[in-house]
Amino acid sequence: MNRYPLWKYVIIVITLLVGAVYALPNLFGEAPAVQVSAGKATVRIEPATQTRVEQALAAASVQVDAIGIEGGSLRVRFNDTDTQLKARDLVDKALNPDPTDPAYVVALNLVPRTPAWLSAFHARPMYLGLDLRGGVHFMLQVDMKAALERRADVLATDLRNALREKNIRHGGITRSGTTIELRARDDATRNAIDDLVLAQFKELQLTQSGEGSDIRISATIRPESARAVQEQALKQNITTLNNRINELGVAEPVIQQQGADRIVVQLPGVQDTAKAKDILGRTATLEVRLVDESTEGQSAERGTGPVPFGSERYLERGGRPVIVKREVLLTGENLTDAQAGFDGQTQQPAVHLTLDSKGARIFRDVTRDNIGKRMAIILFEKGKGEVVTAPVIRSEIGGGRVQISGAMTTVEANDTALLLRAGSLAAPMEIVEERTIGPSLGAENIAKGFNSVTWGFLVVVAFMCIYYMVFGVFSSLALGFNLLLLVAVLSMLQATLTLPGMAAMALALGMAIDANVLINERVREELRRGASPQTAINAGYDSAWATILDSNVTSLIAGVALLLFGTGPVRGFAVVHCLGIVTSMFSAVFFSRGLVNFWYGRQKKLKSLSIGTVWRADGAATPAKAD
């Protein structure tokens, strides 16, 4: 009646071991570290970078606790903050000999002290939110109207060129906001415009007014196409922000969409608000220029002569100088897409670019007139330009599709495509909310939150053990198992723990013990009715299960509603709340029943239960035992 089969105990033991392994990393704390990240989009962290850092630290006799490349950045751990500060200066001098043009970002950071044997199981601690670690929080509003106007401007230019190519004479094209207005002189012209838009501009819808020689046609972006433009603008802005925030050296930045037109940026550990704003608002521009192939230009490129008048000197990825003309042929405004792929003839990695109609026309004319010459693609960030690639023009390139190929790997092709695609923001953004939390306040919040959970747990355990005796001990063990399991699940999901999350954790403990109180009282009720101890245990758990399930399901529904419709701290509370409900049901019923069955189930002639005082209907108080 009250015996678990072996496989159930196996499940309990396995769950306990897995929970302990994945909850343990949260006990080791964090180590002071120096984090090295790429300061430019074309720079990557490689094993050679690690070797340079190791040599610089060894030359200064700085003791390193651990070093390794993690998540695209190099992290060097130390035992104390004094060594960390000294190492930061040494690494910065070794990697950035020119302070005015740093290639790497060397930042102070805190990284987990998780032992190697736990890391082998991919066990990592939970992330700490801004309210616990300190940092900067921004809410950015994306100007969707500007994104639509930019798209309408491109469509207006494309439509004007298409009408010219089809030799359709019209009365002019103007753009007002997101509306493109055309004038037609007669019905034949109107029909030709309708056919052209229907065939080539499916994202536009037309409305007409007027008649005779003054027919006005208004073209607007279809609602579904407008949504696609807005979604693409939001995604590109998020990608661009990810690239920019790497410069701040933030270990776990949070960049996520909120609503239809807002982006939340959380930078744990960053206290320099001015620098964060500068990075988020930074602009990156792309330019296409011809390489100076003159004798003077080639001499300057070899370093044997000055840069000729009308030209400028920039560096390629490998550090080789390239002399380019000042005249800008194309900018990033003419680039609509960039995707990594392969050369159709050589099957070598390549980058495929798509230009708008204006860019395609300019590019066709430039490539036709400059076959055999080199063309440089330059990316400008923070006023400094760097040559991404400088291919040789082999033939005239029309149609708006351009291929960049050469000595590049698949990884470099993907990096270049991302760089060209997300070099600048797709739509302007404005900071509508800003919060800064200091590290001392974060440490105070951690202490208060930890104390609230700890004291709440201890008080509940003390009450249960006094009031329910041995059954109270079982309930307390189940409560501890529930807390262990909840922390383990949050760590496995790599959730970000915030103050509302800690509040939800304390609430989960209360809800979990509530289920045990209900079970214990049902067992007492069966004993008052005169049932034997073994029967009372079985009936108590069975009768309490339906009530426990009903109460937890209703609480779970409320938690899911908070998760779906809440934002920010509310969602953080909802995640821990929902997970706590699931773990509490497992621990309060399955785990505690296993403890009771293990302790009492082996006793065939059980005479009494240690479950505190059983109050009978006549007011008498007797210990729980069989009649």
DOVEX-519904 format. One record per residue (C-alpha): residue number from 1; residue in three letters; x, y, z. Coordinates in Angstrom, 3 decimals, m for minus. Example, Ala and Ser with C-alpha at 12.3 -4.5 7.8 and 13.67 -1.06 7.14 Angstrom:
// residues 2
num	residu	c1	c2	c3
1	ALA	12.300	m4.500	7.800
2	SER	13.670	m1.060	7.140
***
This chain:
// residues 627
num	residu	c1	c2	c3
1	MET	0.000	0.000	0.000
2	ASN	2.701	2.492	1.037
3	ARG	5.706	1.164	m0.852
4	TYR	7.315	2.710	m3.909
5	PRO	8.682	0.426	m6.621
6	LEU	12.429	0.642	m7.193
7	TRP	12.137	2.687	m10.396
8	LYS	10.445	5.543	m8.540
9	TYR	13.291	5.745	m6.032
10	VAL	15.725	5.687	m8.957
11	ILE	13.929	8.715	m10.444
12	ILE	14.146	10.538	m7.109
13	VAL	17.870	9.806	m6.729
14	ILE	18.668	10.809	m10.329
15	THR	16.649	14.034	m9.977
16	LEU	18.431	14.814	m6.711
17	LEU	21.884	14.272	m8.252
18	VAL	21.117	16.264	m11.399
19	GLY	19.629	19.081	m9.326
20	ALA	22.695	19.193	m7.070
21	VAL	25.130	19.266	m10.028
22	TYR	23.370	22.126	m11.813
23	ALA	22.616	24.129	m8.664
24	LEU	26.184	23.927	m7.274
25	PRO	27.752	26.536	m9.622
26	ASN	25.708	29.230	m7.885
27	LEU	27.669	28.649	m4.652
28	PHE	31.148	29.371	m6.016
29	GLY	30.615	33.055	m6.697
30	GLU	32.482	35.128	m9.265
31	ALA	36.151	35.804	m9.914
32	PRO	37.661	39.159	m10.995
33	ALA	38.646	38.933	m14.644
34	VAL	39.849	40.924	m17.620
35	GLN	37.745	40.465	m20.737
36	VAL	39.196	41.141	m24.187
37	SER	36.666	41.759	m26.966
38	ALA	36.966	42.902	m30.557
39	GLY	36.948	46.682	m30.807
40	LYS	36.233	46.608	m34.526
41	ALA	33.808	44.533	m36.510
42	THR	36.639	43.176	m38.670
43	VAL	38.756	42.031	m35.692
44	ARG	38.250	38.584	m34.151
45	ILE	39.541	36.950	m30.985
46	GLU	41.841	34.084	m31.992
47	PRO	44.320	31.746	m30.240
48	ALA	47.073	34.117	m31.350
49	THR	45.395	36.848	m29.295
50	GLN	45.476	34.587	m26.240
51	THR	49.184	33.910	m26.803
52	ARG	49.946	37.646	m26.901
53	VAL	48.068	38.198	m23.640
54	GLU	49.823	35.282	m21.921
55	GLN	53.241	36.583	m22.989
56	ALA	52.482	40.124	m21.768
57	LEU	51.324	38.892	m18.348
58	ALA	54.190	36.433	m17.977
59	ALA	56.728	39.177	m18.742
60	ALA	55.326	41.216	m15.820
61	SER	55.160	38.130	m13.535
62	VAL	51.379	38.430	m13.143
63	GLN	49.813	35.240	m11.810
64	VAL	46.855	34.042	m13.921
65	ASP	44.205	31.829	m12.386
66	ALA	42.694	30.727	m15.721
67	ILE	42.554	31.944	m19.314
68	GLY	40.470	30.917	m22.298
69	ILE	38.280	32.050	m25.199
70	GLU	34.591	31.948	m24.295
71	GLY	31.725	33.172	m26.431
72	GLY	33.844	35.206	m28.846
73	SER	35.861	36.982	m26.132
74	LEU	39.023	36.214	m24.198
75	ARG	38.623	36.019	m20.410
76	VAL	41.546	36.024	m17.989
77	ARG	40.692	35.169	m14.367
78	PHE	42.617	36.333	m11.298
79	ASN	42.474	35.730	m7.555
80	ASP	42.042	39.349	m6.455
81	THR	41.013	42.734	m7.793
82	ASP	44.464	44.304	m7.378
83	THR	45.952	41.808	m9.835
84	GLN	42.960	42.341	m12.097
85	LEU	43.549	46.109	m12.302
86	LYS	47.270	45.671	m12.965
87	ALA	46.611	43.061	m15.660
88	ARG	44.054	45.292	m17.405
89	ASP	46.673	47.985	m18.035
90	LEU	49.274	45.441	m19.208
91	VAL	46.892	43.723	m21.624
92	ASP	45.638	47.050	m22.987
93	LYS	49.199	48.197	m23.779
94	ALA	50.074	44.859	m25.389
95	LEU	47.022	44.676	m27.660
96	ASN	46.497	48.383	m28.400
97	PRO	49.885	49.996	m29.077
98	ASP	48.051	52.977	m30.618
99	PRO	45.570	54.274	m27.976
100	THR	43.904	56.524	m30.548
101	ASP	42.913	53.539	m32.697
102	PRO	42.260	50.559	m30.377
103	ALA	41.652	47.237	m32.121
104	TYR	40.572	45.476	m28.910
105	VAL	38.404	46.432	m25.952
106	VAL	39.966	45.494	m22.616
107	ALA	37.367	45.647	m19.847
108	LEU	37.036	44.585	m16.226
109	ASN	34.518	41.860	m15.589
110	LEU	33.348	39.225	m13.135
111	VAL	33.141	35.614	m14.322
112	PRO	31.903	32.496	m12.514
113	ARG	34.350	30.445	m10.452
114	THR	32.670	27.219	m11.561
115	PRO	35.129	24.276	m11.252
116	ALA	36.206	22.485	m14.410
117	TRP	34.442	19.254	m13.475
118	LEU	31.131	21.087	m13.235
119	SER	31.776	22.999	m16.446
120	ALA	32.289	19.625	m18.159
121	PHE	28.569	18.996	m17.521
122	HIS	27.769	22.461	m18.944
123	ALA	26.682	23.482	m15.445
124	ARG	26.692	27.258	m15.127
125	PRO	25.252	29.674	m12.560
126	MET	22.240	31.845	m13.159
127	TYR	22.782	35.284	m14.629
128	LEU	22.165	38.200	m12.289
129	GLY	19.927	41.035	m13.426
130	LEU	20.697	44.725	m13.210
131	ASP	19.019	45.111	m9.826
132	LEU	21.368	42.486	m8.358
133	ARG	24.609	43.190	m10.233
134	GLY	24.291	46.842	m11.155
135	GLY	24.475	48.312	m14.643
136	VAL	22.513	50.356	m17.175
137	HIS	19.006	49.814	m18.545
138	PHE	17.773	51.511	m21.729
139	MET	14.405	51.417	m23.461
140	LEU	14.803	52.410	m27.112
141	GLN	11.935	53.559	m29.325
142	VAL	12.438	52.685	m33.013
143	ASP	11.112	55.305	m35.426
144	MET	8.994	53.028	m37.611
145	LYS	7.623	55.977	m39.568
146	ALA	11.159	56.852	m40.691
147	ALA	11.751	53.227	m41.724
148	LEU	8.595	53.246	m43.850
149	GLU	9.460	56.631	m45.347
150	ARG	12.916	55.358	m46.250
151	ARG	11.369	52.335	m47.939
152	ALA	8.842	54.541	m49.749
153	ASP	11.700	56.732	m50.953
154	VAL	13.485	53.669	m52.384
155	LEU	10.274	52.471	m54.042
156	ALA	9.661	55.929	m55.536
157	THR	13.142	55.939	m57.098
158	ASP	12.718	52.379	m58.371
159	LEU	9.299	53.220	m59.808
160	ARG	10.645	56.321	m61.566
161	ASN	13.438	54.282	m63.163
162	ALA	11.059	51.489	m64.165
163	LEU	8.718	53.982	m65.879
164	ARG	11.689	55.475	m67.726
165	GLU	12.854	52.051	m68.914
166	LYS	9.337	51.166	m70.104
167	ASN	9.104	54.585	m71.818
168	ILE	5.889	55.411	m69.966
169	ARG	5.427	59.196	m69.989
170	HIS	3.859	60.532	m66.809
171	GLY	3.182	63.879	m65.179
172	GLY	5.685	63.453	m62.333
173	ILE	6.309	61.426	m59.174
174	THR	6.403	62.872	m55.679
175	ARG	6.580	61.324	m52.216
176	SER	4.648	62.627	m49.264
177	GLY	5.370	60.670	m46.128
178	THR	4.797	57.023	m46.989
179	THR	2.598	57.827	m50.008
180	ILE	3.928	57.957	m53.558
181	GLU	1.868	60.201	m55.851
182	LEU	1.926	59.917	m59.654
183	ARG	0.136	61.916	m62.341
184	ALA	m1.123	60.413	m65.594
185	ARG	m2.181	62.414	m68.634
186	ASP	m4.690	59.909	m70.016
187	ASP	m6.315	56.543	m69.395
188	ALA	m3.722	54.677	m71.469
189	THR	m0.917	55.993	m69.272
190	ARG	m2.903	55.134	m66.151
191	ASN	m3.420	51.565	m67.357
192	ALA	0.281	51.207	m68.211
193	ILE	1.227	52.406	m64.714
194	ASP	m1.266	49.987	m63.165
195	ASP	0.170	47.063	m65.126
196	LEU	3.755	47.986	m64.217
197	VAL	3.021	48.305	m60.494
198	LEU	1.039	45.059	m60.518
199	ALA	3.899	43.207	m62.220
200	GLN	6.985	44.666	m60.516
201	PHE	5.873	46.394	m57.297
202	LYS	3.667	43.907	m55.515
203	GLU	4.181	45.591	m52.132
204	LEU	2.348	48.702	m53.351
205	GLN	m1.396	49.242	m53.580
206	LEU	m2.947	51.924	m55.792
207	THR	m5.847	54.341	m55.383
208	GLN	m6.938	56.724	m58.144
209	SER	m8.717	60.060	m58.337
210	GLY	m9.426	62.637	m61.012
211	GLU	m10.157	62.055	m64.663
212	GLY	m9.259	63.234	m68.109
213	SER	m5.859	64.910	m68.324
214	ASP	m5.407	65.115	m64.520
215	ILE	m5.466	61.566	m63.212
216	ARG	m3.770	61.253	m59.810
217	ILE	m2.542	57.840	m58.654
218	SER	m1.555	57.298	m55.020
219	ALA	0.624	54.292	m54.199
220	THR	0.934	53.190	m50.584
221	ILE	2.746	50.264	m49.014
222	ARG	0.435	47.343	m48.310
223	PRO	m0.184	46.645	m44.595
224	GLU	1.492	43.223	m44.728
225	SER	4.514	44.693	m46.544
226	ALA	4.675	47.551	m44.037
227	ARG	4.771	45.038	m41.190
228	ALA	7.573	43.153	m42.943
229	VAL	9.559	46.395	m43.334
230	GLN	9.072	47.230	m39.662
231	GLU	10.052	43.735	m38.516
232	GLN	13.167	43.799	m40.695
233	ALA	14.121	47.241	m39.370
234	LEU	13.719	46.034	m35.791
235	LYS	15.798	42.891	m36.416
236	GLN	18.567	44.829	m38.166
237	ASN	18.701	47.356	m35.332
238	ILE	18.990	44.540	m32.772
239	THR	21.805	42.941	m34.803
240	THR	23.590	46.263	m35.080
241	LEU	23.234	46.915	m31.344
242	ASN	24.716	43.474	m30.621
243	ASN	27.752	44.349	m32.724
244	ARG	28.185	47.716	m31.045
245	ILE	27.762	46.527	m27.465
246	ASN	30.653	44.098	m27.928
247	GLU	32.837	47.190	m27.652
248	LEU	31.681	47.732	m24.069
249	GLY	33.028	44.335	m22.988
250	VAL	29.716	43.310	m21.374
251	ALA	29.640	39.618	m20.519
252	GLU	25.911	38.926	m20.826
253	PRO	24.079	41.889	m22.365
254	VAL	20.318	41.600	m22.760
255	ILE	19.029	42.954	m26.071
256	GLN	15.464	41.969	m26.836
257	GLN	12.388	43.209	m28.609
258	GLN	9.562	44.585	m26.511
259	GLY	6.310	45.212	m28.270
260	ALA	6.160	46.153	m31.929
261	ASP	8.600	49.064	m31.950
262	ARG	10.755	49.010	m28.821
263	ILE	14.062	47.417	m27.861
264	VAL	15.240	46.797	m24.313
265	VAL	18.995	46.955	m23.716
266	GLN	20.397	45.872	m20.344
267	LEU	24.129	46.096	m19.732
268	PRO	25.067	44.408	m16.429
269	GLY	28.227	45.767	m14.838
270	VAL	28.392	48.910	m17.001
271	GLN	28.382	52.117	m14.960
272	ASP	29.548	54.610	m17.610
273	THR	26.187	55.793	m18.952
274	ALA	27.742	58.346	m21.291
275	LYS	29.891	55.726	m23.009
276	ALA	26.931	53.342	m23.293
277	LYS	24.869	56.072	m24.960
278	ASP	27.715	56.837	m27.339
279	ILE	27.961	53.205	m28.389
280	LEU	24.211	52.741	m28.836
281	GLY	23.857	55.903	m30.885
282	ARG	26.964	55.394	m32.968
283	THR	26.601	55.512	m36.747
284	ALA	28.458	53.301	m39.202
285	THR	28.581	54.116	m42.917
286	LEU	29.639	52.125	m45.949
287	GLU	31.344	53.677	m48.956
288	VAL	32.473	52.335	m52.331
289	ARG	35.428	54.088	m53.982
290	LEU	37.914	53.386	m56.745
291	VAL	41.490	52.506	m55.835
292	ASP	44.075	55.014	m57.066
293	GLU	45.934	52.999	m59.713
294	SER	48.204	55.872	m60.775
295	THR	51.999	55.651	m60.444
296	GLU	51.891	58.014	m57.456
297	GLY	49.118	55.970	m55.852
298	GLN	51.044	52.705	m56.251
299	SER	54.177	54.304	m54.790
300	ALA	52.194	55.532	m51.792
301	GLU	50.712	52.068	m51.358
302	ARG	54.224	50.559	m51.266
303	GLY	55.280	53.221	m48.767
304	THR	57.846	54.806	m51.081
305	GLY	55.977	58.034	m51.787
306	PRO	53.386	60.463	m50.430
307	VAL	49.629	60.051	m50.898
308	PRO	48.695	61.902	m54.094
309	PHE	46.342	64.869	m54.040
310	GLY	42.685	63.792	m54.266
311	SER	43.321	60.392	m52.659
312	GLU	43.344	58.939	m49.128
313	ARG	45.116	56.106	m47.352
314	TYR	43.239	53.342	m45.490
315	LEU	44.228	49.929	m44.159
316	GLU	42.877	46.505	m45.058
317	ARG	42.132	43.741	m42.536
318	GLY	45.674	42.435	m42.689
319	GLY	47.129	45.894	m42.139
320	ARG	48.147	46.468	m45.782
321	PRO	47.596	50.082	m46.938
322	VAL	45.247	50.880	m49.820
323	ILE	45.215	54.259	m51.580
324	VAL	41.672	55.187	m52.660
325	LYS	40.225	58.204	m54.410
326	ARG	38.167	60.698	m52.421
327	GLU	35.176	60.486	m54.758
328	VAL	32.415	58.346	m53.191
329	LEU	30.620	56.210	m55.776
330	LEU	28.094	54.440	m53.542
331	THR	27.125	54.447	m49.862
332	GLY	25.401	51.987	m47.571
333	GLU	22.108	53.710	m48.354
334	ASN	22.173	51.978	m51.747
335	LEU	22.697	48.505	m50.211
336	THR	19.484	46.547	m49.561
337	ASP	20.908	43.135	m48.627
338	ALA	24.159	41.183	m48.163
339	GLN	24.314	37.386	m47.893
340	ALA	27.213	34.949	m47.650
341	GLY	27.428	32.273	m50.344
342	PHE	29.790	30.726	m52.881
343	ASP	31.198	31.718	m56.247
344	GLY	29.249	29.925	m58.974
345	GLN	32.411	29.171	m60.965
346	THR	35.178	28.586	m58.428
347	GLN	32.946	27.481	m55.502
348	GLN	35.001	29.754	m53.253
349	PRO	33.312	31.640	m50.387
350	ALA	31.827	34.934	m51.530
351	VAL	29.468	37.704	m50.435
352	HIS	26.444	38.533	m52.584
353	LEU	25.204	42.136	m52.420
354	THR	21.871	43.506	m53.586
355	LEU	21.649	47.195	m54.545
356	ASP	18.618	49.405	m55.063
357	SER	17.852	50.712	m58.561
358	LYS	19.927	53.857	m58.153
359	GLY	22.897	51.927	m56.829
360	ALA	22.550	49.295	m59.556
361	ARG	22.641	51.945	m62.266
362	ILE	25.699	53.666	m60.769
363	PHE	27.479	50.374	m60.203
364	ARG	26.831	49.261	m63.780
365	ASP	28.289	52.476	m65.193
366	VAL	31.326	52.396	m62.869
367	THR	32.196	48.762	m63.599
368	ARG	31.758	49.277	m67.339
369	ASP	34.172	52.206	m67.381
370	ASN	36.794	50.725	m64.987
371	ILE	37.373	47.097	m66.044
372	GLY	40.716	45.821	m64.742
373	LYS	40.873	48.356	m61.914
374	ARG	40.312	47.798	m58.212
375	MET	37.317	49.007	m56.260
376	ALA	37.456	49.413	m52.463
377	ILE	34.564	48.866	m50.043
378	ILE	35.254	50.931	m46.903
379	LEU	33.456	50.829	m43.561
380	PHE	33.551	53.978	m41.417
381	GLU	33.043	53.715	m37.669
382	LYS	33.658	56.541	m35.197
383	GLY	35.263	58.582	m37.972
384	LYS	37.829	55.895	m38.839
385	GLY	37.687	53.986	m42.123
386	GLU	38.811	50.424	m42.816
387	VAL	38.885	48.619	m46.168
388	VAL	36.689	45.522	m45.977
389	THR	37.726	44.287	m49.410
390	ALA	39.273	45.693	m52.607
391	PRO	38.407	43.344	m55.522
392	VAL	39.433	43.765	m59.162
393	ILE	36.606	44.655	m61.580
394	ARG	36.544	41.847	m64.151
395	SER	33.507	42.876	m66.212
396	GLU	30.477	45.155	m66.289
397	ILE	28.078	44.286	m63.466
398	GLY	24.420	45.140	m63.941
399	GLY	21.120	44.069	m62.461
400	GLY	21.886	45.304	m58.958
401	ARG	23.511	42.065	m57.778
402	VAL	27.208	42.241	m56.890
403	GLN	29.569	39.479	m55.780
404	ILE	32.599	40.049	m53.557
405	SER	35.037	37.151	m53.710
406	GLY	38.723	36.576	m53.102
407	ALA	40.973	35.035	m50.475
408	MET	38.372	34.638	m47.742
409	THR	37.113	31.715	m45.692
410	THR	33.480	30.804	m45.092
411	VAL	33.639	32.433	m41.652
412	GLU	35.087	35.625	m43.140
413	ALA	32.372	35.661	m45.807
414	ASN	29.674	35.400	m43.128
415	ASP	31.360	38.105	m41.042
416	THR	31.649	40.408	m44.041
417	ALA	28.008	39.867	m45.017
418	LEU	26.891	40.633	m41.480
419	LEU	29.122	43.678	m41.375
420	LEU	27.763	45.065	m44.633
421	ARG	24.174	44.169	m43.755
422	ALA	24.198	45.587	m40.251
423	GLY	26.802	48.306	m40.456
424	SER	24.245	50.991	m39.653
425	LEU	20.827	51.276	m38.102
426	ALA	17.862	50.565	m40.357
427	ALA	15.757	53.166	m38.540
428	PRO	16.515	55.925	m36.042
429	MET	16.046	55.185	m32.334
430	GLU	15.382	57.356	m29.322
431	ILE	16.078	56.528	m25.673
432	VAL	12.713	56.800	m23.893
433	GLU	13.729	55.237	m20.572
434	GLU	17.052	55.081	m18.759
435	ARG	18.018	53.588	m15.399
436	THR	21.416	53.180	m13.732
437	ILE	21.961	50.876	m10.758
438	GLY	25.245	51.021	m8.835
439	PRO	27.182	47.862	m7.895
440	SER	26.901	48.588	m4.165
441	LEU	23.135	48.741	m4.420
442	GLY	23.184	45.489	m6.387
443	ALA	25.247	43.780	m3.671
444	GLU	22.828	45.076	m1.047
445	ASN	19.892	43.730	m3.046
446	ILE	21.564	40.313	m3.285
447	ALA	22.110	40.216	0.482
448	LYS	18.538	41.263	1.247
449	GLY	17.031	38.852	m1.242
450	PHE	19.184	35.972	m0.034
451	ASN	18.351	36.723	3.592
452	SER	14.636	36.862	2.890
453	VAL	14.657	33.458	1.197
454	THR	16.956	31.918	3.842
455	TRP	15.041	33.191	6.888
456	GLY	11.719	32.349	5.317
457	PHE	12.945	28.818	4.666
458	LEU	14.330	28.385	8.214
459	VAL	11.192	29.704	9.929
460	VAL	8.944	27.440	7.858
461	VAL	11.183	24.437	8.598
462	ALA	11.167	25.179	12.329
463	PHE	7.380	25.470	12.412
464	MET	6.844	22.279	10.412
465	CYS	9.229	20.222	12.548
466	ILE	7.626	21.426	15.793
467	TYR	4.026	21.113	14.670
468	TYR	4.177	17.949	12.560
469	MET	7.135	16.149	14.147
470	VAL	8.635	13.524	11.786
471	PHE	6.146	14.392	9.045
472	GLY	7.339	17.971	9.435
473	VAL	10.906	16.784	8.859
474	PHE	9.741	15.042	5.672
475	SER	7.978	18.232	4.574
476	SER	11.115	20.281	5.278
477	LEU	13.277	17.891	3.265
478	ALA	10.783	18.127	0.420
479	LEU	10.904	21.921	0.695
480	GLY	14.703	21.877	0.481
481	PHE	14.518	19.534	m2.497
482	ASN	12.068	21.920	m4.164
483	LEU	14.430	24.883	m3.669
484	LEU	17.356	22.848	m5.012
485	LEU	15.344	21.747	m8.042
486	LEU	14.099	25.276	m8.777
487	VAL	17.620	26.746	m8.664
488	ALA	18.905	23.883	m10.859
489	VAL	16.193	24.415	m13.497
490	LEU	16.813	28.179	m13.581
491	SER	20.544	27.522	m13.966
492	MET	20.010	25.002	m16.762
493	LEU	17.787	27.487	m18.606
494	GLN	20.405	30.209	m17.979
495	ALA	17.654	32.449	m16.656
496	THR	18.429	35.927	m15.376
497	LEU	17.660	36.240	m11.677
498	THR	16.216	39.564	m10.544
499	LEU	14.676	40.871	m7.335
500	PRO	11.143	39.991	m8.522
501	GLY	12.505	36.523	m9.321
502	MET	13.774	36.153	m5.767
503	ALA	10.356	37.254	m4.518
504	ALA	8.762	34.570	m6.695
505	MET	11.220	32.050	m5.259
506	ALA	10.121	32.912	m1.701
507	LEU	6.500	32.642	m2.807
508	ALA	7.216	29.220	m4.355
509	LEU	8.487	27.994	m0.978
510	GLY	5.258	29.092	0.669
511	MET	3.121	27.405	m1.979
512	ALA	5.193	24.223	m1.763
513	ILE	4.819	23.942	2.020
514	ASP	1.107	24.659	1.669
515	ALA	0.738	21.385	m0.249
516	ASN	2.554	19.503	2.525
517	VAL	0.360	21.109	5.193
518	LEU	m2.681	19.968	3.250
519	ILE	m1.338	16.398	3.030
520	ASN	m0.455	16.272	6.720
521	GLU	m3.872	17.550	7.768
522	ARG	m5.600	14.982	5.561
523	VAL	m3.542	12.238	7.222
524	ARG	m4.559	13.611	10.621
525	GLU	m8.193	13.656	9.512
526	GLU	m8.029	9.978	8.593
527	LEU	m6.492	9.207	11.977
528	ARG	m9.308	11.081	13.727
529	ARG	m11.766	8.875	11.896
530	GLY	m10.065	5.846	13.403
531	ALA	m8.136	4.634	10.335
532	SER	m4.939	2.670	10.817
533	PRO	m1.656	4.545	10.280
534	GLN	m0.884	2.840	6.935
535	THR	m4.429	3.477	5.687
536	ALA	m4.297	7.087	6.886
537	ILE	m1.068	7.718	4.943
538	ASN	m2.485	6.277	1.734
539	ALA	m5.872	7.980	2.027
540	GLY	m4.317	11.273	3.068
541	TYR	m2.074	11.528	0.015
542	ASP	m4.783	10.312	m2.382
543	SER	m7.458	12.705	m1.122
544	ALA	m5.083	15.683	m0.998
545	TRP	m3.828	15.197	m4.563
546	ALA	m6.964	16.526	m6.286
547	THR	m7.000	19.697	m4.151
548	ILE	m3.267	20.273	m4.654
549	LEU	m3.607	19.852	m8.415
550	ASP	m6.580	22.235	m8.592
551	SER	m4.899	24.989	m6.570
552	ASN	m1.601	24.734	m8.456
553	VAL	m3.233	24.696	m11.888
554	THR	m5.172	27.877	m11.112
555	SER	m1.967	29.526	m9.856
556	LEU	m0.160	28.329	m12.984
557	ILE	m2.824	29.898	m15.209
558	ALA	m2.287	33.236	m13.469
559	GLY	1.479	32.838	m13.871
560	VAL	1.165	32.077	m17.591
561	ALA	m1.014	35.168	m18.023
562	LEU	1.684	37.284	m16.372
563	LEU	4.289	35.652	m18.619
564	LEU	2.334	36.320	m21.817
565	PHE	1.134	39.849	m21.135
566	GLY	3.685	41.153	m18.631
567	THR	6.901	42.970	m19.412
568	GLY	10.229	43.508	m17.678
569	PRO	10.212	42.613	m13.960
570	VAL	6.717	41.127	m14.232
571	ARG	7.941	38.532	m16.724
572	GLY	10.919	37.735	m14.486
573	PHE	8.550	37.104	m11.597
574	ALA	6.261	34.993	m13.802
575	VAL	9.065	32.713	m15.053
576	VAL	10.215	31.780	m11.540
577	HIS	6.607	31.545	m10.348
578	CYS	5.606	29.057	m13.074
579	LEU	8.731	26.929	m12.636
580	GLY	8.260	26.981	m8.860
581	ILE	4.728	25.620	m9.204
582	VAL	5.925	22.685	m11.320
583	THR	8.832	21.820	m9.015
584	SER	6.680	22.191	m5.883
585	MET	4.105	19.714	m7.185
586	PHE	6.859	17.174	m7.825
587	SER	8.576	17.692	m4.478
588	ALA	5.482	18.035	m2.269
589	VAL	3.746	14.926	m3.627
590	PHE	6.175	12.568	m5.349
591	PHE	9.312	13.243	m3.279
592	SER	7.669	13.568	0.158
593	ARG	5.564	10.465	m0.469
594	GLY	8.777	8.619	m1.278
595	LEU	10.293	9.674	2.067
596	VAL	7.174	8.624	3.989
597	ASN	6.987	5.287	2.182
598	PHE	10.690	4.649	2.776
599	TRP	10.361	5.391	6.513
600	TYR	6.978	3.872	7.348
601	GLY	6.168	1.574	4.447
602	ARG	8.492	m1.199	5.642
603	GLN	6.716	m1.466	9.010
604	LYS	3.943	m4.037	8.646
605	LYS	2.613	m3.592	12.222
606	LEU	2.774	0.151	12.421
607	LYS	1.106	1.361	15.624
608	SER	1.493	5.138	15.470
609	LEU	2.640	8.057	13.324
610	SER	4.829	10.950	14.438
611	ILE	2.651	13.674	12.997
612	GLY	2.077	15.867	16.052
613	THR	m1.077	16.138	18.114
614	VAL	m4.334	14.909	16.587
615	TRP	m7.294	16.985	17.804
616	ARG	m10.451	14.915	18.022
617	ALA	m14.006	16.155	17.650
618	ASP	m14.690	15.855	21.398
619	GLY	m11.857	18.274	22.121
620	ALA	m9.433	15.638	23.334
621	ALA	m5.848	15.816	22.174
622	THR	m3.966	12.582	21.659
623	PRO	m0.784	11.626	19.855
624	ALA	m1.294	10.171	16.387
625	LYS	m1.519	6.423	16.785
626	ALA	m3.654	3.449	15.855
627	ASP	m6.630	2.604	17.986
***
